[in-house]
Amino acid sequence: MWIYEKRLQYPVKITKTCPKTAQLIISQYGGPDGELSASMRYLAQRYTMPVKTVGGLLTDIGREEYCHHRGNMIKSQKKSGRDGS
C-alpha cells in the first residue's frame, strides 16, 4: 500500500525569472529532438513489438532516455542557481 503526498522532493524557491533558462527547459520537454520525446517514442513503440524481449529492450532504452532528460533538467537548474541550495 502507498500514500500519495503532494509535495516536492526538494524545496523550490524562484526569486527571478530567466527567459533563456525557460527556453532551454521548454525545448527539453516539448522539443521534437528532446530527451522526453525520444523516451515517449521508445515507450510507445514497445507495445507494438511481437517479441517480448524486444519490447523489454525498448522499455530499457526509453527509461534511459528519460533519465537523460532528468539529468539535463537538474543540470540546467544548478547552472541557473535554482537547485534549492
Buried (B, 14 or more C-beta within 10 A) or exposed (E): EEEEEEEEEEEEEEEEEEEEBEEBBEEBEEEEEBBBBBBBBBBEBBEEBEEEEEBEBBBEBBEBBBEBBEEBBEEBBEEBEBEEE
